[in-house]
Amino acid sequence: MSVLSSFFPTRRGWWTFFLAWALAALRVDAQEAGGRPGSGLPPPPAPLLPVWETSLQNFDQPIYEREVERLIVQFEASTGRPLRPGVKRKVGLKVYADSGAGLSTPHALVHSVIAALERRGFATADIFLVGLNQLRLRITGFLPSLVTGKSAYDGHPVFVLESGRFFDPAWFYDSPLPTRFDPILADKQIEGVPGDSTLEQDRKSFLATPLFLDADFWINLPVYTDHPILGVNGALVNATLWNASNTSRFFRSPANAPAAVAEMSAIPELRATWAFTIATLERYQFIGGPFFNSLYTVSEPRLWLSADPVAMDTLALRKINQWRKRTGFQPVADEIRTLEFAETLAVGTARSLDTRLVRLNDGSP
């Protein structure tokens, strides 16, 4: 099996990342040599970006709106980057619905982010949502009800990636894993897929282009669960494996899945338009994920925002392991190196994380 897996933007020529385990061995030499894009060497370490946290008095939308605004104002002031319409005048929201009903991005949070963007000049029709699976998006309320025909997001386009209409053949991630497999709804994964596809076609995962080609920027809105192959299912995974075609095959491959997440999250075009991740701890799951199981969920009145997905996922993993130990389960295995691989590719970092967590309030207005 090849030790390389690649993402090919063919319009701009191809480039390849080494598997993260190979990059780790070169890390010291690369830093000494001043690794740079196109040099074949790993990039320099990711900067130490803050993770801002606010407390929530409750999970009602007015509270979410107040705290989302507080976080975004802090982000804009710190980065000098106002979240206003640019040349494309569009913004994307990557929501999470892939654990099904009970564990999806809360609507109060999504509507609060939308309200903040509209206050900054975005038209309703120019704020679009992106999700993977039509059935899960419908049962979690992101698509109109088949009974009433009503939607909580009237006026906002909702792009269903598995429809196949939002992938560009020029942008794909290539991997030696051809098998399609869905750990949640296996039958849905092969629905509408030709049975005579070639091995080469099955190797490709096409990335959803609306987020990085059609929008000025996009915002990641994950929900946290544990994951038996990836360790933590959160910011990185929502932006990668839940954001492309034919990627559920990775969810059963401990050898390839962490590297795939790291490599896909390091795609320059995706990172350039990825403004930040905002995640609530209104409900997260510490064992049994990504299947939803209410017996193993926890609720905390906290809201996080950061442009560093590795830092956020590391914080979530700590909480997942704390609850595992408290309830008599083993912590997530150290052999799962998703976050380490992503850090090697400078997607983010867990360095000095305790000093980078900035609490903005104590739950008060």
TILUMVO-836969 format. One line per 2 residues: number of its first residue (from 0); their letters; for each residue x, y negated, z of N, C-alpha, C. Coordinates in pm, whole numbers. Atoms other than C-alpha are relative to their C-alpha. Example, Ala and Ser with C-alpha at 12.3 -4.5 7.8 and 13.67 -1.06 7.14 Angstrom:
BEGIN
0 = as = 89:119:0:1230:450:780:90:-120:0  -82:119:-6:1367:106:714:-77:-109:73
This chain:
BEGIN
0 = ms = 85:120:0:0:0:0:87:-124:0  -76:124:10:128:-343:-85:5:-72:132
2 = vl = -12:79:-122:256:-560:198:-40:-144:-23  44:135:31:120:-869:28:-150:0:-24
4 = ss = 139:28:39:-233:-1001:12:-7:-147:-27  -13:135:55:-309:-1323:-165:-132:-68:-21
6 = ff = 113:82:43:-549:-1606:-228:45:-72:-126  -43:51:129:-538:-1714:-592:-89:-112:-49
8 = pt = 70:107:71:-658:-2061:-700:59:-11:-140  -66:-17:129:-590:-1984:-1064:11:-129:-78
10 = rr = -10:125:74:-653:-2339:-1185:126:-76:36  -118:74:-44:-350:-2454:-995:121:93:13
12 = gw = -109:-94:-14:-127:-2148:-1031:-18:81:126  22:-86:-114:-96:-1867:-781:106:-26:106
14 = wt = -96:3:-111:70:-1867:-442:-39:110:97  20:-118:-83:107:-1595:-183:54:-24:140
16 = ff = -48:-4:-138:134:-1572:193:50:140:32  -37:-128:-56:335:-1293:348:-97:37:110
18 = la = 79:-42:-114:141:-1086:596:59:-61:127  -45:76:-117:159:-1254:931:102:74:83
20 = wa = -102:-71:-77:355:-976:1091:138:-19:-59  -129:24:63:631:-1034:838:46:-143:24
22 = la = -35:139:-27:617:-1411:890:55:-17:140  -45:14:-139:663:-1364:1262:150:28:11
24 = al = -142:-35:-6:1001:-1205:1201:88:-111:-57  -76:107:64:1108:-1506:991:-16:-134:69
26 = rv = 42:129:-54:969:-1774:1218:117:-87:46  -111:78:-53:1290:-1880:1392:88:-52:-113
28 = da = -83:41:112:1495:-1883:1073:-67:-111:-80  72:99:79:1225:-2082:896:1:-136:67
30 = qe = 0:127:-70:1208:-2346:1165:138:-66:-9  -135:55:13:1584:-2386:1149:24:-53:-140
32 = ag = -21:41:139:1566:-2416:771:-97:-109:-44  97:104:36:1278:-2664:784:-100:50:-101
34 = gr = 96:-61:92:1012:-2442:625:-97:-102:-57  87:96:66:795:-2627:376:-81:73:-107
36 = pg = 82:-65:101:518:-2544:125:79:30:-127  -67:-40:123:646:-2352:-176:142:50:22
38 = sg = -137:-44:-26:975:-2264:-5:8:149:25  -1:-140:-37:868:-1909:78:21:19:148
40 = lp = -22:-6:-144:924:-1993:443:-123:-46:74  116:43:-77:665:-2034:718:1:-150:24
42 = pp = 7:143:-27:543:-2388:785:48:-30:141  -38:37:-136:655:-2582:1092:-118:22:94
44 = pa = 108:-27:-96:454:-2528:1412:-112:-102:-11  117:89:3:105:-2673:1427:12:-106:108
46 = pl = -5:105:-102:67:-3003:1614:-88:34:119  76:-24:-123:-69:-3010:1968:-122:-91:2
48 = lp = 123:78:8:-422:-3132:1905:-87:26:123  84:-19:-119:-669:-3185:2190:-123:85:-30
50 = vw = 132:-61:1:-976:-2979:2265:-84:-82:97  85:83:-86:-1245:-3214:2396:-118:82:49
52 = et = 111:-72:-60:-1506:-3078:2632:-95:-97:68  99:72:-78:-1829:-3226:2759:-92:101:68
54 = sl = 97:-82:-72:-2076:-3085:3009:-141:-38:-44  138:19:41:-2444:-3046:2929:-91:14:121
56 = qn = 96:-11:-109:-2716:-3118:3182:-100:111:-26  85:-110:45:-2937:-2880:2986:23:17:-150
58 = fd = -22:-28:141:-2968:-2747:2633:-108:-62:-89  99:70:81:-3241:-2982:2512:69:-86:-105
60 = qp = -61:74:109:-3180:-3169:2189:46:-140:40  -50:133:-39:-3159:-3520:2348:135:6:72
62 = iy = -129:-15:-68:-2875:-3396:2570:108:36:-101  -96:-35:105:-2702:-3232:2275:36:-123:-83
64 = er = -28:117:84:-2738:-3552:2070:94:-97:71  -85:92:-75:-2582:-3762:2344:144:51:7
66 = ev = -135:-54:-18:-2286:-3527:2396:71:23:-133  -62:-10:133:-2227:-3459:2025:53:-136:-41
68 = er = -44:135:34:-2208:-3833:1971:124:-38:81  -117:30:-84:-1966:-3865:2262:126:67:-55
70 = li = -115:-74:53:-1738:-3599:2114:47:-57:-134  -39:51:132:-1746:-3737:1760:64:-138:11
72 = vq = -62:131:-22:-1673:-4091:1879:143:17:48  -136:-26:-50:-1372:-3952:2066:91:49:-112
74 = fe = -78:-50:114:-1255:-3764:1757:37:-115:-94  -26:110:93:-1288:-4073:1537:102:-98:58
76 = as = -92:93:-62:-1106:-4294:1786:141:57:8  -130:-64:-16:-825:-4044:1837:72:18:-133
78 = tg = -62:-30:129:-766:-3960:1472:2:-118:-96  13:110:94:-859:-4290:1309:-71:40:-127
80 = rp = 70:-53:117:-1077:-4089:1071:-150:-11:22  146:10:-17:-1438:-4212:1058:-72:102:-86
82 = lr = 76:-101:73:-1692:-3952:954:-106:-69:-86  90:75:88:-1843:-4159:675:8:56:-142
84 = pg = -2:-52:137:-1936:-4077:315:122:-47:-78  -112:32:87:-1645:-4064:75:-43:4:-145
86 = vk = 28:-2:144:-1625:-4018:-300:-114:95:-34  103:-100:32:-1845:-3707:-303:-130:-25:73
88 = rk = 118:39:-78:-2089:-3844:-43:-79:119:51  65:-119:-53:-2166:-3494:83:81:57:116
90 = vg = -66:-65:-113:-2088:-3303:401:-66:136:21  51:-134:-21:-2124:-2932:476:9:42:146
92 = lk = 1:-58:-135:-2211:-2750:799:1:152:-15  -7:-147:5:-2098:-2388:828:-60:56:128
94 = vy = 69:-51:-117:-2350:-2227:1063:26:150:13  -19:-143:-26:-2339:-1880:1219:-135:63:31
96 = ad = 124:-74:-23:-2632:-1639:1195:23:150:-8  -32:-136:39:-2452:-1311:1144:-7:104:111
98 = sg = 34:-95:-106:-2525:-1155:1483:-150:17:12  144:-11:0:-2894:-1197:1412:-65:-87:106
100 = ag = 77:80:-95:-3166:-1342:1630:54:18:141  -49:-3:-137:-3056:-1430:1980:141:-52:17
102 = ls = -139:44:-12:-2699:-1527:1901:44:-69:-129  -34:80:118:-2682:-1790:1627:25:-143:45
104 = tp = -24:141:-32:-2579:-2154:1613:-131:-64:46  127:58:-48:-2843:-2334:1828:-49:-113:-90
106 = ha = 57:103:87:-3077:-2551:1625:14:-139:62  -15:131:-63:-3054:-2829:1882:138:-58:-29
108 = lv = -135:47:32:-2680:-2849:1817:9:-41:-147  -6:32:142:-2720:-2841:1438:-70:-132:-28
110 = hs = 75:125:22:-2984:-3115:1443:73:-120:61  -75:110:-61:-2765:-3324:1673:117:-43:-87
112 = vi = -109:32:92:-2471:-3302:1434:-55:-71:-124  63:66:115:-2702:-3390:1144:-35:-144:33
114 = aa = 38:136:-40:-2834:-3693:1336:122:-91:8  -122:80:-9:-2479:-3812:1404:52:-36:-138
116 = le = -46:26:137:-2390:-3781:1035:-91:-100:-71  93:95:62:-2704:-3964:925:22:-142:54
118 = rr = -31:132:-54:-2619:-4249:1160:124:-60:-64  -124:47:62:-2285:-4270:982:-14:-17:-151
120 = gf = 23:36:139:-2443:-4314:640:-29:112:-96  29:-111:91:-2503:-3966:498:-151:12:-20
122 = at = 141:-23:30:-2836:-3915:325:-38:143:39  47:-131:-42:-3047:-3621:439:34:108:-102
124 = ad = -23:-99:106:-3016:-3442:104:147:29:-24  -144:-17:20:-2637:-3478:113:68:72:116
126 = if = -52:-81:-110:-2597:-3282:437:-52:141:-21  43:-135:33:-2603:-2913:344:53:101:101
128 = lv = -38:-108:-89:-2587:-2594:548:47:119:-83  -54:-117:68:-2390:-2284:452:-6:118:96
130 = gl = 5:-125:-76:-2458:-1931:577:19:117:-93  -39:-114:82:-2379:-1581:459:-118:80:-53
132 = nq = 100:-100:35:-2684:-1355:460:-141:-56:7  133:58:7:-3038:-1449:354:-91:50:112
134 = lr = 88:-56:-103:-3219:-1214:594:34:-58:137  -39:50:-133:-3019:-1325:896:-26:-150:13
136 = lr = 32:143:-3:-3055:-1691:804:-149:-23:17  144:17:-12:-3428:-1642:779:-48:36:140
138 = it = 49:-42:-132:-3478:-1452:1105:55:-89:112  -51:93:-100:-3266:-1710:1288:-51:-142:-21
140 = gf = 67:128:15:-3471:-2000:1151:67:-102:-88  -66:96:88:-3232:-2159:905:-66:-9:-137
142 = lp = 76:1:123:-3443:-2063:605:-150:-2:33  142:10:-30:-3820:-2122:576:-63:135:37
144 = sl = 75:-118:-39:-4053:-1873:742:-80:52:-118  79:-60:107:-4216:-1629:500:-149:-7:32
146 = vt = 140:8:-41:-4537:-1670:700:-54:-141:-20  48:139:6:-4565:-2049:725:59:-78:-116
148 = gk = -67:74:105:-4325:-2157:452:69:-125:49  -59:121:-56:-4197:-2423:689:144:26:43
150 = sa = -140:-10:-38:-3834:-2493:768:37:-112:95  -52:102:-91:-3654:-2676:1045:97:-93:-71
152 = yd = -101:78:71:-3424:-2817:776:-53:-50:-134  57:58:121:-3660:-2967:520:85:-120:-45
154 = gh = -81:108:54:-3463:-3197:293:147:30:-4  -141:-38:-1:-3132:-3025:363:18:127:-83
156 = pv = -28:-125:72:-3000:-2772:108:61:102:95  -58:-111:-76:-2925:-2434:268:54:100:-102
158 = fv = -64:-85:98:-2675:-2233:64:22:140:59  -15:-140:-42:-2693:-1853:101:112:62:-82
160 = le = -118:-42:75:-2352:-1719:6:-19:134:-69  15:-132:61:-2456:-1361:-61:-91:-2:-123
162 = sg = 73:12:126:-2681:-1490:-340:94:4:-119  -99:-2:106:-2359:-1511:-541:6:-128:-82
164 = rf = 7:122:81:-2443:-1860:-671:100:-106:43  -88:105:-53:-2182:-2046:-467:145:44:6
166 = fd = -138:-45:12:-1864:-1862:-558:52:-37:-139  -65:36:126:-1621:-1966:-830:101:110:-32
168 = pa = -94:-107:33:-1431:-1689:-1015:145:-43:2  -139:48:-3:-1122:-1909:-1009:58:0:141
170 = wf = -46:8:-140:-1103:-1897:-627:-33:131:70  26:-125:-70:-1060:-1558:-464:121:41:82
172 = yd = -102:-59:-87:-867:-1377:-194:10:147:-36  -21:-136:48:-715:-1047:-304:58:85:111
174 = sp = -44:-89:-106:-671:-753:-70:-10:144:-47  5:-140:42:-600:-379:-109:-110:81:66
176 = lp = 112:-73:-60:-922:-290:78:-121:-12:-91  112:13:93:-1192:-211:-181:-136:33:60
178 = tr = 127:-55:-47:-1461:-54:39:-89:-105:60  97:90:-59:-1774:-251:116:-57:65:125
180 = fd = 54:-55:-125:-1893:-207:474:-52:-114:84  61:103:-82:-2127:-411:688:-36:59:136
182 = pi = 24:-60:-130:-2127:-339:1063:-135:-36:58  128:41:-57:-2464:-507:1116:-116:50:-85
184 = la = 106:-42:91:-2685:-447:813:65:60:-125  -80:-61:106:-2501:-200:592:-71:-1:-134
186 = dk = 71:-6:128:-2773:-167:329:-2:-134:-71  7:132:63:-2790:-542:271:129:-36:-70
188 = qi = -129:38:56:-2420:-558:189:13:40:-146  -15:-47:137:-2456:-361:-135:-123:-33:-84
190 = eg = 120:37:75:-2794:-505:-236:38:-90:-117  -27:80:118:-2767:-636:-591:141:12:-53
192 = vp = -138:-18:46:-2407:-517:-631:4:112:-102  -5:-106:101:-2342:-322:-953:76:122:51
194 = gd = -66:-121:-46:-2250:38:-890:122:35:-82  -113:-33:87:-1993:38:-1170:110:-105:7
196 = st = -105:101:-13:-1772:-244:-1038:136:68:3  -133:-57:7:-1402:-188:-1094:72:-13:133
198 = le = -81:9:-121:-1143:-132:-825:57:-139:18  -54:136:-8:-991:-470:-910:-105:-98:49
200 = qd = 107:88:-45:-1328:-641:-865:-30:20:148  30:-29:-140:-1385:-468:-533:107:-52:95
202 = rk = -108:52:-83:-1049:-597:-406:-16:-148:29  6:145:-8:-1153:-960:-446:-110:-47:94
204 = sf = 99:71:-82:-1329:-1181:-193:-3:-144:-47  12:135:54:-1459:-1502:-347:-40:-97:111
206 = la = 24:99:-105:-1452:-1808:-124:-113:-93:-41  110:93:26:-1756:-2034:-92:57:-139:-29
208 = tp = -62:126:40:-1653:-2344:-284:-73:-127:42  63:128:-34:-1921:-2598:-175:70:-74:113
210 = lf = -60:67:-114:-1738:-2665:150:125:-79:-38  -126:70:26:-1403:-2759:-2:9:-64:-139
212 = ld = -2:66:130:-1488:-2861:-360:-110:-106:-14  115:87:21:-1825:-3034:-327:-22:-102:111
214 = ad = 25:86:-116:-1801:-3208:12:121:-87:31  -109:83:-51:-1598:-3495:153:72:72:113
216 = fw = -56:-81:-108:-1547:-3274:456:-109:95:48  98:-93:-56:-1715:-2991:645:30:26:146
218 = in = -7:-23:-144:-1781:-2902:1006:-37:145:28  20:-140:-36:-1760:-2553:1153:-82:9:128
220 = lp = 90:-13:-115:-2039:-2449:1395:-16:147:37  5:-144:-31:-1958:-2097:1521:-74:28:130
222 = vy = 42:-51:-131:-2095:-1890:1807:102:105:39  -106:-90:-43:-1857:-1684:2018:-52:136:44
224 = td = 17:-137:-48:-1862:-1306:2057:138:65:1  -119:-82:17:-1596:-1046:2109:-12:75:-132
226 = hp = 2:-79:122:-1501:-829:1813:101:113:13  -91:-113:-23:-1348:-478:1821:124:-1:-88
228 = il = -113:2:93:-1118:-548:1525:77:-131:7  -61:133:5:-1052:-922:1546:23:-62:137
230 = gv = -17:53:-136:-1062:-975:1923:-107:-100:34  100:103:-24:-1269:-1291:1912:-62:-41:-133
232 = ng = 78:42:117:-1539:-1379:1660:-46:-142:28  32:139:-32:-1550:-1757:1657:37:-94:-113
234 = al = -30:106:97:-1403:-2058:1479:70:54:-124  -76:-49:115:-1152:-1877:1259:-83:94:-87
236 = vn = 74:-100:77:-1381:-1592:1157:-120:-63:-70  113:67:64:-1681:-1817:1087:43:-78:-123
238 = at = -51:77:113:-1464:-2020:852:58:87:-111  -68:-86:97:-1323:-1717:669:-84:122:-38
240 = lw = 67:-123:38:-1476:-1369:675:-151:-14:-9  143:28:12:-1829:-1506:729:-25:-110:-104
242 = na = 9:113:93:-1762:-1761:455:46:38:-140  -45:-46:130:-1677:-1547:152:-71:129:-34
244 = sn = 63:-125:44:-1798:-1250:-50:90:119:31  -73:-127:-9:-1699:-888:3:108:-1:107
246 = ts = -99:3:-108:-1522:-950:334:-36:91:116  37:-86:-112:-1717:-721:566:81:129:1
248 = rf = -91:-115:5:-1481:-442:450:114:-17:100  -110:23:-93:-1220:-608:673:-38:31:144
250 = fr = 42:-10:-139:-1430:-567:987:28:137:61  -37:-129:-57:-1324:-203:1024:149:29:-19
252 = sp = -142:-22:30:-955:-252:942:89:-78:95  -88:72:-93:-734:-341:1241:134:-37:-61
254 = an = -128:32:63:-433:-343:1008:-9:-123:-88  12:106:100:-568:-593:756:-86:-118:41
256 = ap = 94:107:-33:-846:-797:917:68:-121:63  -63:119:-59:-629:-1021:1141:81:-80:-101
258 = aa = -79:71:101:-397:-1102:850:-90:-72:-99  93:63:94:-693:-1174:622:-57:-129:58
260 = va = 52:120:-65:-842:-1420:872:105:-110:2  -106:99:-9:-508:-1594:920:31:-61:-137
262 = em = -36:49:133:-429:-1619:549:-110:-85:-61  109:78:57:-773:-1738:446:-15:-134:71
264 = sa = 13:125:-74:-781:-2000:722:113:-97:-30  -115:85:33:-444:-2131:601:-6:-55:-142
266 = ip = 12:52:136:-567:-2207:247:0:-153:6  -12:147:-13:-464:-2573:198:-128:-75:-31
268 = el = 123:72:38:-786:-2680:22:-107:12:107  99:-20:-106:-1002:-2531:296:36:-83:123
270 = ra = -44:75:-119:-797:-2690:573:-10:-150:-21  1:144:25:-782:-3028:404:-137:-62:20
272 = tw = 136:53:-14:-1160:-3066:414:-68:44:129  56:-50:-127:-1221:-2886:746:26:-105:107
274 = af = -18:111:-94:-1279:-3182:979:28:50:140  -17:-54:-135:-1321:-2991:1305:-102:110:22
276 = ti = 97:-98:-46:-1506:-2717:1486:-67:-53:125  73:35:-120:-1777:-2789:1738:-80:124:42
278 = at = 62:-123:-47:-1903:-2501:1952:-59:-20:138  65:2:-130:-2142:-2466:2241:19:135:69
280 = le = -2:-123:-79:-2117:-2212:2522:-138:28:57  138:-25:-43:-2495:-2211:2556:-26:150:12
282 = ry = 5:-145:-11:-2471:-1839:2486:118:58:-77  -107:-74:66:-2168:-1624:2412:3:141:57
284 = qf = 5:-142:-36:-2108:-1249:2433:141:53:22  -136:-41:-37:-1813:-1077:2599:32:146:-31
286 = ig = -29:-136:44:-1851:-713:2490:-116:48:-87  102:-54:89:-2037:-521:2221:-21:-78:-127
288 = gp = 18:81:119:-2007:-792:1958:60:66:-123  89:113:27:-2076:-886:1689:-148:31:7
290 = ff = 140:-30:-24:-2402:-699:1753:-46:-79:122  53:73:-114:-2619:-910:1982:-53:97:105
292 = ns = 49:-79:-114:-2676:-754:2325:-14:-96:117  24:101:-103:-2838:-981:2582:56:40:136
294 = ly = -55:-44:-128:-2701:-767:2869:142:-51:22  -140:39:-9:-2351:-893:2791:23:-143:-47
296 = tv = -15:141:37:-2413:-1260:2721:10:-86:125  -23:96:-108:-2314:-1555:2936:-41:-137:-52
298 = se = 34:137:38:-2433:-1915:2935:74:-98:89  -68:107:-72:-2225:-2217:3034:-40:-133:-64
300 = pr = 40:131:56:-2326:-2584:2994:119:-80:-49  -121:63:52:-2019:-2676:2789:-7:-12:-152
302 = lw = -6:25:143:-1958:-2818:2444:143:-38:-34  -139:25:39:-1619:-2814:2270:6:-58:-140
304 = ls = -32:49:135:-1481:-3005:1972:151:-7:-14  -144:9:27:-1136:-2969:1819:25:26:-148
306 = ad = -48:-30:135:-954:-2970:1486:97:118:1  -90:-114:-15:-750:-2674:1618:-83:124:32
308 = pv = 83:-118:-26:-947:-2348:1575:70:106:83  -74:-97:-81:-670:-2138:1730:-14:-33:149
310 = am = 14:42:-140:-688:-2341:2051:-140:34:52  135:-28:-44:-1067:-2309:2069:-25:149:16
312 = dt = 20:-144:-9:-1064:-1936:1999:78:59:118  -77:-47:-115:-793:-1888:2261:-74:-27:131
314 = la = 79:32:-119:-1004:-2066:2523:-119:95:13  114:-92:-4:-1303:-1851:2429:43:141:36
316 = lr = -51:-134:-32:-1096:-1534:2443:30:13:148  -25:-2:-144:-988:-1623:2797:-131:25:76
318 = ki = 129:-17:-68:-1353:-1651:2900:-56:139:-23  46:-136:31:-1442:-1325:2725:72:101:89
320 = nq = -77:-93:-83:-1163:-1144:2911:-33:-15:148  39:19:-139:-1260:-1300:3243:-128:75:32
322 = wr = 127:-69:-23:-1613:-1165:3208:14:151:-16  -25:-144:13:-1489:-827:3091:57:56:130
324 = kr = -62:-47:-125:-1271:-790:3400:-101:-4:115  96:17:-108:-1548:-917:3628:-105:110:-2
326 = tg = 106:-102:12:-1792:-655:3497:55:141:-20  -58:-133:2:-1547:-364:3492:45:52:-135
328 = fq = -47:-41:132:-1447:-359:3125:145:-41:-20  -137:34:33:-1098:-363:2981:4:-130:-82
330 = pv = -12:120:85:-979:-695:2833:25:37:-145  -28:-21:143:-944:-734:2458:145:43:-16
332 = ad = -133:-59:15:-644:-534:2344:103:-101:-48  -108:89:41:-315:-722:2315:46:27:-142
334 = ei = -46:-35:135:-251:-539:1988:-76:-77:-108  76:79:98:-517:-752:1818:64:-138:-9
336 = rt = -87:118:9:-304:-1038:1688:-54:-107:-94  60:99:91:-549:-1252:1492:47:-141:30
338 = le = -36:136:-37:-470:-1568:1686:150:-24:-18  -145:13:18:-96:-1505:1681:35:-18:-148
340 = fa = -27:12:143:-99:-1457:1304:-40:-137:-52  44:133:43:-300:-1777:1252:96:-108:49
342 = et = -96:98:-51:-56:-1965:1471:130:4:-80  -120:-12:83:235:-1830:1265:-13:-78:-130
344 = la = 25:74:124:74:-1989:958:-38:-145:26  21:141:-38:35:-2321:1147:-144:-45:-16
346 = vg = 142:37:2:-346:-2309:1139:-37:-73:129  22:60:-131:-338:-2408:1505:97:63:98
348 = ta = -93:-54:-98:-161:-2324:1828:-64:6:138  43:-12:-140:-221:-2210:2184:103:-59:95
350 = rs = -103:58:-86:88:-2389:2313:-57:-113:85  37:109:-92:38:-2615:2616:-150:-23:4
352 = ld = 144:14:16:-333:-2543:2597:-66:-60:123  62:51:-123:-412:-2621:2960:5:-153:7
354 = tr = -11:146:-4:-290:-2978:2918:-72:-67:-115  69:56:118:-471:-3024:2586:-151:3:13
356 = lv = 144:-2:-22:-819:-2950:2723:-39:-128:73  35:133:-53:-967:-3296:2781:-150:-3:31
358 = rl = 140:5:-42:-1290:-3316:2981:-47:-145:1  46:137:20:-1489:-3625:2887:-107:-43:99
360 = nd = 104:38:-95:-1768:-3612:3143:-21:113:100  31:-100:-101:-1907:-3423:3440:-147:41:-7
362 = gs = 141:-32:15:-2256:-3371:3303:-90:-119:17  82:120:-19:-2371:-3724:3376:-12:-77:-131
364 = p = 17:77:123:-2501:-3964:3108:121:-88:-28
